[in-house]
Amino acid sequence: MNLTWVEISKQALIHNLHEFRKLIGPHVVLAPAIKANAYGHGLVECGTVFAEHGADYLCANALYEVEALRKAGIKIPILIIGYTPLSDLGGIVRLKAETIVYNLETLHGLAALGKPIGIHLKIETGNHRQGIEIEQLPTFVALLKKHPQLELKGVSTHFANLEDRLNQHYSRFQLKKFEEAIHALELHGMAPHYRHCAATAGIVAFPEAHFNFVRLGIGSYGLWPSPKTLVAAERLHLEIKPQPVLTWKTIIAQVKEVKKGSLVGYGCTYEMKHDGRVAVLPIGYYDGFVRALGNKGFVLIHGRRAPVVGRVCMNMIMVDVSHIPQARLEDEVVLIGKQGNEIITSEEMGELSNTIHYEVTTRINERIPRMLKP
Ligand SMILES: Cc1ncc(COP(=O)(O)O)c(C=O)c1O
């Protein structure tokens, strides 16, 4: 029996792909991002469902993810959008992946392999993360021309704050720079087929940015990038209803009577306000239950909210179940998801712990089994 596990709804994963497909139309490449263990939802489990149900590409961060996906029999194109060390570039060829390129050393390294490789240049447009400045493009183009086995399949960029703002001034500025870069490439006789800059917020709120390829991350898992993106969708009258995919569960490991005035957990940070009952759950910050949820978070037991009392420990938390008399040893507990009429969302957990839901789901320890449910 597992102490903790994550259930993944296959139906919701497929539903979400269809919802976003409606927004982009049939001819735009839909490339779900499965990096970071599919945002904590299970790399191979989600990658397989996506590949079988309408994804055209997958976006990975690193080679080890591509390795796992290929091992699982996934054959669709996979684009690496993170960094591959120069010593490992051969893996891109071996695993038949494509890669984003944003520095010259990588391009030299790929050229030296002497093998056909699909490349997507990443343009610096204002995020100041990965990216080639427009003035540097001629050097990249010259190298690509010298090595025709390197196929320039795409050109891309990434928006810095589309999910944080309803006004799109900065995104429009970035889009303009992106278009200038495409134009510069064309002047050099290079016309990469794929053009991509939209992640979930761009797909929803910025149709001009769809071009012919989108990188759908958090939306694949039924989550909005931010409340602002939801507002943008409503303003545009978009009929799109992503469904959260993940339910995180555990069981009760002990139920004990605790007297009024007793102190609970490390640091004695919680004092019982009444004679009551506390349940101990066998999960902690090691599992990805954020420590900042101590004395703040909730779990669901028998369809009711039970508050976390005391600090979150490495492998345990304590919750007050005084108001849930039926709570017993090994009863099922929901950490994220629905139980009865109650729900705890990853957004709520993020807010309570002063982070974002992206971090909440990606932090769920990879060791915890992901169980695909129909
Ligand atoms: C380059 C790139 N593209 C796409 C995505 C997907 O973003 P989202 O999860 O907001 O859809 C990310 C996410 O971090 C990213 O870094």
The ligand as a Gaussian input file, in Angstrom:
#p B3LYP/6-31G(d) Opt

LIG

0 1
 C        9.975000      28.378000     -22.944000
 C        8.674000      27.973000     -22.338000
 N        7.635000      27.711000     -23.155000
 C        6.436000      27.327000     -22.667000
 C        6.226000      27.197000     -21.308000
 C        4.865000      26.820000     -20.805000
 O        4.333000      27.859000     -20.025000
 P        2.895000      27.722000     -19.354000
 O        3.019000      26.646000     -18.348000
 O        2.643000      29.049000     -18.710000
 O        1.944000      27.377000     -20.433000
 C        7.279000      27.479000     -20.431000
 C        7.060000      27.361000     -18.992000
 O        7.795000      27.674000     -18.132000
 C        8.536000      27.877000     -20.961000
 O        9.572000      28.158000     -20.166000

